[in-house]
Amino acid sequence: MAHRTHRHRPEGPCHFSLMSLSATRRLLLALAPLVVLWLAVTWAAGWAG
């Protein structure tokens, strides 16, 4: 039941670390499909050429 009462507040001590972590996580989640697509394209181009 601890997760029910646990809330992140902007004035909390872990505010900036949480914000940077979420920003990094969002950046990685946005870049991961692009990297996978790029690897698939280069792999297919290598086989085709």
C-alpha positions as CSV (number, residue, x, y, z in Angstrom):
1,M,0.0,0.0,0.0
2,A,3.0,2.3,0.0
3,H,2.6,3.1,-3.7
4,R,-0.8,4.4,-3.0
5,T,0.3,7.2,-0.6
6,H,3.5,7.9,-2.4
7,R,3.4,11.1,-4.5
8,H,6.2,13.0,-6.1
9,R,6.0,16.7,-5.3
10,P,7.8,19.5,-7.2
11,E,9.2,20.8,-3.9
12,G,10.6,17.4,-3.0
13,P,14.3,16.6,-2.8
14,C,14.2,14.2,-5.7
15,H,12.4,16.5,-8.1
16,F,15.3,17.3,-10.4
17,S,16.7,13.8,-10.6
18,L,13.2,12.5,-11.4
19,M,12.8,15.1,-14.1
20,S,16.1,14.4,-15.7
21,L,15.4,10.6,-15.5
22,S,12.0,11.0,-17.1
23,A,13.5,13.3,-19.8
24,T,16.3,10.8,-20.6
25,R,13.8,8.0,-20.6
26,R,11.5,9.9,-23.0
27,L,14.5,10.6,-25.2
28,L,15.6,7.0,-25.3
29,L,12.0,5.8,-26.0
30,A,11.8,8.3,-28.9
31,L,15.2,7.3,-30.3
32,A,15.0,3.5,-29.9
33,P,12.6,2.9,-32.8
34,L,14.6,5.2,-35.1
35,V,17.8,3.3,-34.2
36,V,16.1,0.0,-34.9
37,L,14.7,1.2,-38.2
38,W,18.1,2.5,-39.2
39,L,19.8,-0.8,-38.3
40,A,17.1,-2.7,-40.3
41,V,17.6,-0.4,-43.3
42,T,21.4,-0.7,-43.3
43,W,21.2,-4.5,-42.8
44,A,18.8,-4.8,-45.7
45,A,20.9,-2.5,-47.9
46,G,24.0,-4.6,-47.0
47,W,22.2,-7.8,-48.1
48,A,20.8,-6.1,-51.2
49,G,24.0,-4.6,-52.3
